[in-house]
Amino acid sequence: MSHTENMLGLRGEVDRRLEAGSPEASAAGIRELWRNQSELATAAFVCSRFERLRGKLPLTPHRTAILRSFTVEPIVPLLRAEAFCAGIDLSVHIGDFNAYSQEILDSSSSLYHFTPNSVILAVRTPDIAPDLWTQYSDLSSEQVREACERVSSSLQRFIQAFRENSPAALIVHNLEQPVRPSSGVLDAQSETGQAEAIRQINNELRRHAGANRGIYVLDYDALIARHGRQSWQDDRKYLTARLPISGDNLIYVSREWLRFLVPLSGKIAKALVVDLDNTLWGGVVGEDGVTGIKLGPEYPGAAYQALQRAMLDLTRRGILLAICSKNNSEDAMEVLEKHPGMLLRPEHFAAMRINWNDKVQGLREIASELNIGTDSLAFLDDNPVEREQVRASLPEVTVLDLPASPFEYPAVVRDSPVFERLSLSAEDEQRTAMYAVQRERAKGEQQFQSKEDFYRFLEQEVEVAALAPETLSRISQLTQKTNQFNLTTRRYTEQQISAMSRQAGWNVLSIRVRDRFGDQGLVGVAITHDARDTCEIDTFLMSCRVIGRTVETALLSVLAKAASQRGRTRLAGYFLPTRKNAPAQNFYSQHGFKLESENGEGSLWAFDLTRQAIPCPDWIDLKVTEGVNH
C-alpha cells in the first residue's frame, strides 16, 4: 500500500473513531496523520477534526494575532494544526497587509479589540529597511548610520506602544541577512558593511526587548540559515502573491512560532524520560558489555554524546531527566557511573526505573515520584513499539519520535517546543539538585512515627514577601505551571501580575522555604484583593515540592492576619476544580472556612476574621517581610 493510500486510510479511521465517540483515540489518529503528512493539504482536515473534539479533550485556548509585512495566510492552517496536536486550541487574528505600524500604534485598532494572549510581529528586512536591502551600495556611511537608527527607533516605538496598550506577549522577528551582500566578499571586511548594519539593528532590537517584560525576539535570520538561505525564498511567489517563503519552508515558520506559543500556553514538559540501549548509547549493554557499547567523542559514539549534551542543556532550563529502561540494573549503573564516554551521570537523573517492568508503569511511577502529572512527561525511546504503547496507554505524555540515524537524535530534543522556556529563575537552575535533596528529605521522614515530629525535625524557615522585581518572573512561572495544589488555576503573565500589583487593594505575595536539608526556593504564591469588608483570595498555589508540609497553612495565616490588619472582617476564596487539583479540594474546609455557595464551576468559601484567627504551625519559623501587611 502506498503512503498516500495509508494516509487516506488513516483519515477514514479518524472519522470512524469520531463517529464512535472516542475522543482520545480520534486525537491519537489525527496526531499520527499529522506526524506523517505535515503539509497544507492535511492541515484543514486536522483542524476541522480537532474542532469537533472541543469540550471532549483538554485543549488550552490561546489567542494570537499576526502583524505582518508579507502574506502569511498559508502559514496559519499549518500553525493551527501544529498547535492542536500540541494541545492548544489556537484562535488567530491576521492584521491587514503591511499595516503593522498603524495597528500597533493605534490603541483602538482591531489588534487590541481582539484581546490577544500573544502577538507575532513578522516584518522582513526589505520592507522595514528597503534602503539597507536594495540600495546599500548607494549609501554613504552617514546614511547607513541614519537608516540603522531609524529602523531601531521604529522597533523601539512599536514595543513601547504595544506594552502600553496590551498585557499580551509580543514575539518580534529580527531582520534577515541577504543571501548575497551588495559588496560581495568585501562586505565581511568592513565594519560598516551591509551585514554589520543589519546585525546592529538586531542587537538593538534584543536590547529593547530585554528592557520590557513579555517581549521576545524570534531569530528569523537563524531560522532561514538553518534551512538554507538560497532555497528559503520564492521570488516568483513574492512578486505574484507577496509570499516570499517557498512552499516547503512554510511549515518551519509555523513550528518556529509554536516554539514560543507552547511555553506561553503552559503546555510544557517538566521532565524528559529516556531509554538507555540504542538511545543514550549505541548497542545493548547486556549483550555487548560496558566496553562494547558505542559511546565516545569519535564515530559512531559521538552521536550519542551529542544527545547527552542536548539533555544536559535541558537541565540548565530546569527540566528534569529520568530513566525508564528495560535492563539489568547492575549493567546499566556500571555504564552510568564508570563509562568514560558518559556525559550524564546518576546525579543528573531525578528518578530511575531500570528493570524489566512495563514502561507505561515505569512512567506512572516516575511521575508519582517527581510529584508531577504524566502530562508533564516527555518520552524518548528508539523502539517504535515502546513509543506506540506509551501513546496508546498514556496519550497525555509527549512521545518524541526518533529517526533512523542517531546523529539526528539531538535535533529531535533541541527542536521540541515542550522544552522551550522564555525565562529562567534561580529555582530552574537548581531543580535537579533540589530533587536530590528531596529524596534525602523523604528518607528522613521514614524515621519518624508522627508527622508532627517530622515537621519539627525539618526546622522549616518560611519567608513571606511582597512582589519584587526579582521575584516577578518566578511568580508568573508558578501561576503558569502549577497544577496540583492550585485553588483556582488562573494563569498570569509577568505583565498581568505587575499591573495587578499596582492596583489599589491588590496584593501579590510569595513564599520561600528553607529547612535543614537546604533552600527550597520560592515555592508558593498568593494573590488577594480587597473589596469592602472582604479580602478575596484570587490565587493560592504551592509547588509540589512542599505540598503537605503545612507551609500552606503558614501562608494562609499571613493572609488572614494581613487582611485583619487592613480592617477586613472576612477572608474568602473560590475553589475551582480541574482534572489535576484534587490535592487542594479540602484546603478551605480543613482551615475552618464555611461553604457559602456552589455551582457548576466551583465553590465559594469564607472565613470570619472577627471570630477566630488562623495560627501558623509552631514548628515553622515564620518571617514576614516589610510591605506585606499594607
C-alpha positions as CSV (number, residue, x, y, z in Angstrom):
1,M,0.0,0.0,0.0
2,S,1.4,3.4,-1.0
3,H,2.0,6.3,1.5
4,T,-1.0,8.2,0.0
5,E,-3.3,5.2,0.5
6,N,-2.1,4.8,4.0
7,M,-2.9,8.4,4.8
8,L,-6.4,8.2,3.2
9,G,-7.0,5.1,5.3
10,L,-5.9,6.9,8.4
11,R,-8.3,9.8,7.6
12,G,-11.1,7.2,7.3
13,E,-10.1,5.6,10.6
14,V,-10.1,9.0,12.4
15,D,-13.7,9.7,11.2
16,R,-14.8,6.2,12.3
17,R,-13.4,6.9,15.8
18,L,-15.2,10.3,15.9
19,E,-18.5,8.7,15.0
20,A,-17.9,6.1,17.7
21,G,-17.4,8.8,20.3
22,S,-13.8,8.0,21.1
23,P,-12.1,11.5,21.6
24,E,-8.7,10.2,22.8
25,A,-8.5,7.6,20.1
26,S,-9.6,10.2,17.5
27,A,-6.9,12.7,18.6
28,A,-4.2,10.0,18.5
29,G,-5.2,9.2,14.9
30,I,-5.1,12.9,14.0
31,R,-1.7,13.3,15.5
32,E,-0.4,10.3,13.7
33,L,-1.7,11.6,10.4
34,W,0.0,15.0,11.0
35,R,3.3,13.4,12.0
36,N,3.3,11.5,8.7
37,Q,1.9,14.2,6.5
38,S,2.6,17.8,7.8
39,E,1.5,19.7,4.8
40,L,-1.1,22.3,3.8
41,A,-3.4,19.8,2.3
42,T,-3.6,17.9,5.6
43,A,-3.9,20.9,7.9
44,A,-7.5,21.7,7.1
45,F,-8.5,18.1,7.9
46,V,-6.6,18.2,11.1
47,C,-8.1,21.5,12.3
48,S,-11.6,20.5,11.3
49,R,-11.5,17.2,13.2
50,F,-9.9,18.8,16.3
51,E,-12.7,21.4,16.2
52,R,-15.2,18.6,16.5
53,L,-13.4,17.4,19.7
54,R,-13.7,20.8,21.5
55,G,-15.0,20.2,25.0
56,K,-14.0,16.5,24.9
57,L,-10.2,17.0,25.1
58,P,-8.1,19.1,27.5
59,L,-7.3,21.7,24.9
60,T,-5.8,25.0,26.1
61,P,-7.4,28.1,24.3
62,H,-4.9,30.7,23.1
63,R,-5.5,33.8,21.1
64,T,-2.7,35.1,18.9
65,A,-2.5,38.0,16.4
66,I,-0.1,38.2,13.5
67,L,1.0,41.6,12.3
68,R,2.9,41.3,9.0
69,S,4.6,42.9,6.1
70,F,4.0,39.9,3.8
71,T,1.4,37.2,3.1
72,V,1.1,34.8,6.0
73,E,-2.4,33.3,5.3
74,P,-1.0,29.9,4.0
75,I,1.1,29.5,7.2
76,V,-1.9,29.9,9.6
77,P,-3.6,26.5,8.9
78,L,-0.2,24.8,9.4
79,L,0.2,26.7,12.7
80,R,-3.2,25.8,13.9
81,A,-2.7,22.2,13.1
82,E,0.6,22.1,14.9
83,A,-1.0,23.9,17.9
84,F,-3.9,21.4,18.0
85,C,-1.5,18.5,18.0
86,A,0.3,20.2,20.9
87,G,-3.0,20.5,22.9
88,I,-3.6,24.2,22.0
89,D,-6.8,25.5,20.5
90,L,-5.5,28.5,18.7
91,S,-7.6,31.4,17.5
92,V,-5.7,33.6,15.0
93,H,-6.2,37.3,14.0
94,I,-4.3,38.4,10.9
95,G,-3.6,42.0,10.6
96,D,-4.1,43.9,7.4
97,F,-1.3,43.5,4.8
98,N,1.7,45.8,5.7
99,A,-0.4,47.7,8.2
100,Y,1.6,46.6,11.2
101,S,2.7,50.1,12.1
102,Q,-0.8,51.6,12.2
103,E,-2.3,48.6,14.1
104,I,0.4,48.5,16.8
105,L,0.4,52.3,17.4
106,D,-3.3,52.8,17.4
107,S,-4.8,51.9,20.7
108,S,-8.3,51.5,19.1
109,S,-7.1,49.2,16.3
110,S,-8.6,45.7,15.6
111,L,-5.4,44.2,17.2
112,Y,-6.3,45.4,20.6
113,H,-10.1,44.7,20.2
114,F,-9.1,41.1,19.6
115,T,-7.5,41.0,23.1
116,P,-4.8,38.5,22.2
117,N,-2.7,36.4,24.5
118,S,0.2,36.8,22.2
119,V,1.2,38.8,19.1
120,I,3.7,38.0,16.4
121,L,5.3,40.9,14.6
122,A,6.6,39.4,11.3
123,V,8.4,42.1,9.3
124,R,11.0,41.5,6.6
125,T,14.2,43.5,6.2
126,P,13.3,44.6,2.6
127,D,10.0,46.0,4.0
128,I,11.2,47.9,7.1
129,A,14.7,48.8,5.8
130,P,14.4,48.9,1.9
131,D,17.4,51.3,1.6
132,L,19.7,48.9,3.5
133,W,18.4,45.9,1.5
134,T,18.4,47.1,-2.1
135,Q,20.2,50.5,-2.2
136,Y,23.1,49.8,0.2
137,S,25.8,50.4,-2.3
138,D,24.4,53.9,-2.9
139,L,24.5,55.0,0.7
140,S,27.3,56.9,2.5
141,S,28.4,55.8,5.9
142,E,26.4,58.5,7.5
143,Q,23.2,57.4,5.6
144,V,23.8,53.8,6.7
145,R,24.0,55.0,10.3
146,E,20.8,57.1,9.9
147,A,19.0,54.1,8.4
148,C,20.0,51.9,11.3
149,E,18.9,54.5,13.9
150,R,15.6,55.0,12.0
151,V,14.7,51.2,12.0
152,S,15.9,50.7,15.6
153,S,13.8,53.7,16.7
154,S,10.7,52.4,14.9
155,L,11.0,49.0,16.5
156,Q,11.5,50.6,19.9
157,R,8.4,52.7,19.4
158,F,6.4,49.6,18.4
159,I,7.5,47.8,21.5
160,Q,6.7,50.7,23.8
161,A,3.3,51.4,22.2
162,F,2.4,47.7,22.4
163,R,3.4,47.4,26.1
164,E,1.3,50.5,26.9
165,N,-1.8,49.1,25.2
166,S,-1.7,45.3,25.9
167,P,-0.5,42.9,28.6
168,A,0.0,40.2,25.9
169,A,3.3,38.7,24.9
170,L,4.9,40.2,21.8
171,I,7.1,38.0,19.6
172,V,9.2,40.1,17.2
173,H,11.0,38.7,14.2
174,N,14.5,40.0,13.9
175,L,15.9,41.1,10.5
176,E,17.2,38.6,8.0
177,Q,20.5,38.9,6.1
178,P,20.7,39.0,2.3
179,V,21.8,35.8,0.5
180,R,24.5,37.8,-1.2
181,P,25.7,41.1,0.3
182,S,25.8,44.1,-2.1
183,S,29.6,44.4,-1.8
184,G,30.3,40.7,-2.1
185,V,33.2,39.3,-0.1
186,L,34.2,42.9,0.7
187,D,31.2,43.2,3.0
188,A,32.8,40.9,5.6
189,Q,36.0,43.1,5.6
190,S,34.2,46.3,6.6
191,E,32.9,47.5,10.0
192,T,30.2,49.4,8.2
193,G,29.1,46.6,5.8
194,Q,25.6,45.7,4.9
195,A,25.6,42.6,7.1
196,E,27.0,44.5,10.1
197,A,24.3,47.2,9.7
198,I,21.6,44.6,10.0
199,R,23.4,42.9,12.9
200,Q,23.4,46.3,14.7
201,I,19.7,46.7,14.3
202,N,19.1,43.1,15.6
203,N,21.4,43.9,18.6
204,E,19.3,47.0,19.3
205,L,16.1,45.0,19.0
206,R,17.3,42.5,21.5
207,R,18.2,45.3,23.9
208,H,14.8,47.0,23.6
209,A,13.1,43.6,24.1
210,G,15.1,42.9,27.2
211,A,14.1,46.2,28.7
212,N,10.4,45.2,28.6
213,R,8.5,42.4,30.2
214,G,7.0,39.9,27.9
215,I,8.8,41.0,24.7
216,Y,10.6,38.1,22.9
217,V,12.9,38.1,19.9
218,L,12.4,35.3,17.3
219,D,15.6,34.8,15.5
220,Y,14.2,34.8,12.0
221,D,17.6,35.2,10.4
222,A,18.9,32.0,12.2
223,L,15.7,30.1,11.1
224,I,16.4,31.0,7.4
225,A,20.1,30.0,7.9
226,R,19.2,26.6,9.3
227,H,17.1,25.7,6.3
228,G,19.2,27.3,3.7
229,R,19.1,31.0,2.5
230,Q,19.4,30.0,-1.1
231,S,16.2,27.9,-1.1
232,W,14.2,29.8,1.5
233,Q,12.7,32.4,-0.8
234,D,10.4,32.0,-3.8
235,D,10.8,35.2,-5.8
236,R,8.0,34.4,-8.2
237,K,5.5,33.8,-5.4
238,Y,6.6,37.1,-3.8
239,L,6.1,39.1,-6.9
240,T,2.7,37.5,-7.6
241,A,1.3,37.0,-4.1
242,R,3.7,38.8,-1.8
243,L,4.5,35.4,-0.3
244,P,8.3,35.4,0.0
245,I,8.7,31.9,1.5
246,S,8.8,28.8,-0.6
247,G,6.1,26.3,0.0
248,D,8.4,23.7,1.5
249,N,9.5,26.2,4.2
250,L,6.1,27.4,5.4
251,I,6.0,24.5,7.9
252,Y,9.2,25.7,9.5
253,V,7.8,29.1,10.1
254,S,4.8,27.7,11.8
255,R,7.0,25.4,14.0
256,E,9.2,28.4,15.0
257,W,6.1,30.3,16.1
258,L,5.0,27.3,18.0
259,R,8.2,27.2,20.0
260,F,7.0,30.5,21.6
261,L,3.3,29.7,21.8
262,V,3.8,26.3,23.6
263,P,5.5,27.8,26.7
264,L,3.2,30.8,26.6
265,S,0.2,28.4,26.8
266,G,1.8,26.4,29.6
267,K,1.9,23.1,27.5
268,I,5.5,22.3,28.6
269,A,7.2,19.1,29.7
270,K,8.8,19.3,33.1
271,A,10.8,16.0,32.7
272,L,12.4,14.1,29.9
273,V,12.3,10.3,30.5
274,V,14.8,8.3,28.4
275,D,15.6,4.8,27.4
276,L,19.2,3.6,27.6
277,D,20.2,0.9,25.0
278,N,20.4,2.4,21.5
279,T,19.1,5.7,22.8
280,L,21.6,7.1,25.4
281,W,24.3,4.9,23.9
282,G,24.7,2.6,20.9
283,G,24.2,-1.1,21.4
284,V,22.8,-3.3,24.2
285,V,24.9,-3.3,27.3
286,G,23.6,-6.7,28.4
287,E,24.9,-8.2,25.2
288,D,27.8,-6.0,24.2
289,G,29.2,-5.3,27.7
290,V,30.3,-2.0,29.1
291,T,33.3,-1.8,26.8
292,G,31.4,-2.9,23.7
293,I,28.7,-0.1,23.6
294,K,29.2,2.8,21.2
295,L,29.8,6.0,23.2
296,G,32.6,8.5,22.9
297,P,33.9,11.5,21.0
298,E,34.5,9.6,17.7
299,Y,32.3,8.0,15.2
300,P,29.8,6.4,15.8
301,G,29.6,7.0,19.6
302,A,29.8,10.8,19.1
303,A,26.1,10.8,18.0
304,Y,25.1,9.5,21.5
305,Q,27.4,12.0,23.2
306,A,25.7,14.8,21.3
307,L,22.3,13.6,22.5
308,Q,23.6,13.6,26.1
309,R,24.9,17.1,25.6
310,A,21.5,18.2,24.4
311,M,19.9,16.6,27.5
312,L,22.4,18.3,29.8
313,D,21.4,21.6,28.2
314,L,17.8,20.9,29.2
315,T,18.8,20.6,32.8
316,R,20.1,24.2,32.6
317,R,16.5,25.2,31.8
318,G,15.1,23.5,34.9
319,I,13.9,20.3,33.0
320,L,14.3,17.1,35.0
321,L,15.9,14.0,33.5
322,A,14.7,10.4,34.3
323,I,15.4,6.9,33.1
324,C,12.9,4.2,32.1
325,S,14.7,1.3,30.6
326,K,14.4,-2.5,30.4
327,N,17.9,-3.6,31.6
328,N,19.7,-5.3,34.3
329,S,20.2,-2.5,36.8
330,E,23.8,-3.5,37.6
331,D,24.9,-3.4,33.9
332,A,23.2,0.0,33.3
333,M,24.5,1.6,36.5
334,E,28.1,0.5,35.7
335,V,27.8,2.4,32.4
336,L,26.2,5.4,34.1
337,E,28.9,5.5,36.8
338,K,32.1,4.4,35.1
339,H,32.0,4.6,31.3
340,P,34.4,7.4,30.2
341,G,32.2,8.4,27.3
342,M,29.2,9.3,29.5
343,L,28.4,13.0,29.9
344,L,25.4,12.1,32.1
345,R,26.0,10.5,35.5
346,P,23.5,9.2,38.0
347,E,23.3,12.5,39.8
348,H,21.9,14.1,36.7
349,F,18.7,12.0,36.9
350,A,15.9,12.8,39.3
351,A,14.3,9.3,39.0
352,M,15.3,5.9,37.6
353,R,13.3,2.8,36.7
354,I,15.8,0.3,35.4
355,N,14.1,-3.1,35.4
356,W,12.0,-5.4,33.2
357,N,8.6,-3.9,34.0
358,D,6.2,-2.3,31.5
359,K,7.4,1.2,30.6
360,V,3.9,2.6,31.0
361,Q,4.0,1.5,34.6
362,G,7.5,3.0,34.9
363,L,6.4,6.3,33.6
364,R,3.5,6.4,36.0
365,E,5.9,5.6,38.9
366,I,8.3,8.3,37.8
367,A,5.6,10.9,37.6
368,S,4.4,10.0,41.1
369,E,8.0,10.1,42.5
370,L,8.6,13.5,41.0
371,N,5.1,14.7,42.1
372,I,4.2,15.9,38.6
373,G,1.4,14.8,36.2
374,T,2.1,12.3,33.5
375,D,1.1,15.1,31.1
376,S,4.3,16.8,32.2
377,L,6.5,14.0,30.9
378,A,8.2,13.6,27.6
379,F,9.4,10.2,26.5
380,L,12.5,9.3,24.3
381,D,12.9,5.8,23.1
382,D,14.5,4.3,20.0
383,N,12.0,1.4,19.9
384,P,8.8,2.4,17.9
385,V,6.8,-0.4,19.6
386,E,7.5,1.1,23.1
387,R,6.6,4.5,21.8
388,E,3.3,3.4,20.4
389,Q,2.4,1.5,23.7
390,V,3.0,4.7,25.6
391,R,0.9,6.7,23.1
392,A,-1.9,4.2,23.4
393,S,-1.9,4.0,27.2
394,L,-0.8,7.5,28.2
395,P,-1.9,9.8,25.4
396,E,-1.1,12.9,27.6
397,V,2.7,12.0,27.5
398,T,4.7,13.8,24.8
399,V,6.3,11.0,22.9
400,L,9.3,12.0,20.7
401,D,9.8,10.1,17.5
402,L,13.4,9.2,16.8
403,P,14.7,9.0,13.2
404,A,16.8,6.1,11.9
405,S,20.1,7.9,12.3
406,P,21.3,8.6,15.9
407,F,23.1,11.6,14.5
408,E,19.6,13.2,14.2
409,Y,18.6,12.4,17.8
410,P,20.0,15.7,19.3
411,A,17.9,17.8,16.9
412,V,14.7,16.0,18.0
413,V,15.3,17.1,21.5
414,R,16.5,20.6,20.7
415,D,13.6,21.3,18.3
416,S,10.8,20.1,20.6
417,P,8.7,23.1,21.7
418,V,7.8,21.4,25.0
419,F,11.3,22.1,26.3
420,E,11.3,25.8,25.4
421,R,11.4,28.3,28.2
422,L,11.0,32.1,27.8
423,S,12.6,33.0,31.1
424,L,14.5,31.2,33.8
425,S,14.5,31.5,37.6
426,A,17.1,30.6,40.2
427,E,14.9,27.6,41.1
428,D,15.1,26.4,37.5
429,E,18.9,26.3,37.5
430,Q,18.9,24.2,40.8
431,R,15.9,22.0,40.1
432,T,17.8,18.6,39.7
433,A,19.8,19.3,42.9
434,M,16.6,20.2,44.7
435,Y,15.1,16.8,43.8
436,A,18.2,15.0,45.0
437,V,17.7,16.8,48.4
438,Q,14.0,15.9,48.3
439,R,15.0,12.2,48.2
440,E,17.0,12.8,51.3
441,R,14.1,14.5,52.9
442,A,11.8,11.6,52.1
443,K,14.3,9.2,53.6
444,G,14.3,11.3,56.8
445,E,10.5,11.2,57.0
446,Q,10.5,7.4,57.2
447,Q,12.4,7.6,60.5
448,F,9.5,9.3,62.4
449,Q,6.3,7.8,63.8
450,S,4.3,11.1,63.6
451,K,4.0,13.8,61.0
452,E,4.5,16.5,63.7
453,D,7.8,15.0,64.8
454,F,9.0,15.0,61.2
455,Y,7.9,18.7,60.8
456,R,9.9,19.7,63.8
457,F,12.9,17.7,62.6
458,L,12.8,19.6,59.3
459,E,13.4,23.0,61.1
460,Q,11.4,24.8,58.4
461,E,12.0,28.5,57.9
462,V,9.3,30.3,55.9
463,E,9.6,33.8,54.4
464,V,6.6,35.6,53.0
465,A,7.3,38.7,50.9
466,A,5.5,41.1,48.7
467,L,6.1,41.1,44.9
468,A,9.6,42.4,44.0
469,P,11.2,42.9,40.5
470,E,13.5,40.0,41.1
471,T,10.6,37.6,42.0
472,L,8.2,38.6,39.3
473,S,9.4,36.1,36.7
474,R,9.2,33.1,39.2
475,I,5.8,34.2,40.5
476,S,4.4,34.3,36.9
477,Q,6.1,31.0,36.2
478,L,4.4,29.3,39.1
479,T,0.9,30.5,38.1
480,Q,1.6,29.2,34.6
481,K,2.7,25.7,35.5
482,T,1.4,24.7,39.0
483,N,-1.5,22.3,38.7
484,Q,-1.9,20.1,41.7
485,F,-2.1,22.5,44.7
486,N,-3.7,25.4,42.9
487,L,-7.1,26.5,44.2
488,T,-8.1,28.5,41.1
489,T,-5.5,27.6,38.4
490,R,-5.6,31.1,37.0
491,R,-2.6,31.7,34.6
492,Y,-1.0,35.1,34.6
493,T,1.8,36.7,32.6
494,E,4.5,38.8,34.2
495,Q,2.8,41.9,32.7
496,Q,-0.5,41.0,34.2
497,I,0.9,40.3,37.6
498,S,2.9,43.6,37.5
499,A,-0.2,45.5,36.5
500,M,-2.3,43.8,39.2
501,S,0.1,44.7,42.0
502,R,-0.2,48.4,41.1
503,Q,-3.9,48.4,41.5
504,A,-5.4,49.7,44.8
505,G,-6.4,46.9,47.1
506,W,-4.4,44.1,45.4
507,N,-1.6,42.2,47.0
508,V,0.8,39.7,45.4
509,L,2.8,37.6,47.9
510,S,5.4,34.9,47.5
511,I,6.6,32.3,50.0
512,R,10.2,30.9,50.2
513,V,11.0,27.8,52.3
514,R,14.3,26.6,53.8
515,D,14.8,23.6,56.0
516,R,17.7,21.6,57.4
517,F,18.3,19.9,54.0
518,G,18.6,23.2,52.0
519,D,16.8,26.0,50.3
520,Q,13.6,25.0,48.5
521,G,13.5,28.4,46.8
522,L,10.3,30.4,46.0
523,V,7.6,27.7,46.1
524,G,4.2,29.5,46.6
525,V,2.1,32.4,45.5
526,A,-0.9,34.2,46.9
527,I,-2.8,37.0,45.2
528,T,-5.6,38.8,47.0
529,H,-7.7,41.9,46.5
530,D,-9.9,43.8,49.0
531,A,-13.5,44.7,48.3
532,R,-15.5,46.4,51.1
533,D,-15.2,44.2,54.2
534,T,-13.8,41.2,52.3
535,C,-10.3,40.1,51.3
536,E,-10.8,37.7,48.4
537,I,-8.1,35.1,47.5
538,D,-7.7,35.3,43.8
539,T,-4.8,32.8,43.6
540,F,-3.3,30.4,46.1
541,L,-0.8,27.8,45.0
542,M,2.1,25.7,46.2
543,S,4.8,23.9,44.4
544,C,4.5,20.1,44.6
545,R,7.9,20.0,46.4
546,V,6.3,21.4,49.6
547,I,2.7,20.1,49.5
548,G,1.7,18.6,52.8
549,R,4.3,20.1,55.0
550,T,2.0,22.8,56.5
551,V,3.7,25.7,54.7
552,E,0.4,26.3,53.0
553,T,-1.1,26.9,56.5
554,A,1.7,29.4,57.3
555,L,0.9,31.4,54.1
556,L,-2.8,31.4,54.8
557,S,-2.1,32.6,58.4
558,V,-0.3,35.6,56.9
559,L,-3.2,36.4,54.5
560,A,-5.7,36.3,57.4
561,K,-3.6,38.4,59.7
562,A,-2.8,41.0,57.0
563,A,-6.4,41.2,55.9
564,S,-7.5,41.8,59.5
565,Q,-4.9,44.5,60.0
566,R,-6.2,46.3,56.9
567,G,-9.7,46.3,58.5
568,R,-11.3,43.4,56.6
569,T,-13.7,41.1,58.5
570,R,-14.0,38.3,56.0
571,L,-11.5,36.2,54.1
572,A,-13.0,34.4,51.1
573,G,-11.8,32.3,48.2
574,Y,-13.0,30.1,45.4
575,F,-12.0,26.5,44.8
576,L,-12.3,25.8,41.0
577,P,-11.8,22.1,40.4
578,T,-9.7,20.8,37.5
579,R,-8.6,17.4,36.4
580,K,-5.4,17.9,38.4
581,N,-6.0,20.0,41.6
582,A,-7.7,17.4,43.7
583,P,-4.9,17.7,46.4
584,A,-6.3,21.2,47.1
585,Q,-10.0,20.5,47.2
586,N,-10.3,20.2,51.0
587,F,-7.9,23.1,51.9
588,Y,-10.5,25.6,52.8
589,S,-12.7,23.3,54.9
590,Q,-9.7,22.0,56.7
591,H,-8.8,25.5,57.8
592,G,-12.2,26.5,59.2
593,F,-13.8,28.1,56.1
594,K,-17.5,27.7,55.6
595,L,-19.1,26.9,52.3
596,E,-21.2,29.8,51.1
597,S,-22.2,28.9,47.5
598,E,-21.6,26.3,44.9
599,N,-22.2,26.0,41.2
600,G,-21.0,24.0,38.2
601,E,-17.7,25.9,38.0
602,G,-16.7,25.7,41.7
603,S,-17.4,26.6,45.3
604,L,-17.0,29.8,47.4
605,W,-15.7,29.6,50.9
606,A,-15.4,32.2,53.6
607,F,-13.7,32.7,57.0
608,D,-14.9,35.1,59.7
609,L,-11.9,37.1,60.8
610,T,-13.8,38.7,63.7
611,R,-14.4,35.3,65.5
612,Q,-11.1,33.5,65.1
613,A,-7.6,33.6,63.7
614,I,-5.6,31.1,61.6
615,P,-2.4,30.3,63.5
616,C,0.9,29.5,61.9
617,P,2.1,26.0,62.9
618,D,4.5,26.4,65.8
619,W,7.1,24.2,64.1
620,I,7.6,26.8,61.4
621,D,9.9,29.8,61.9
622,L,7.9,32.4,60.1
623,K,9.3,35.7,58.8
624,V,7.0,38.3,57.1
625,T,8.9,41.0,55.3
626,E,8.1,44.7,55.2
627,G,5.3,45.5,52.7
628,V,3.1,42.5,53.3
629,N,0.7,44.0,55.8
630,H,-0.3,47.1,53.8
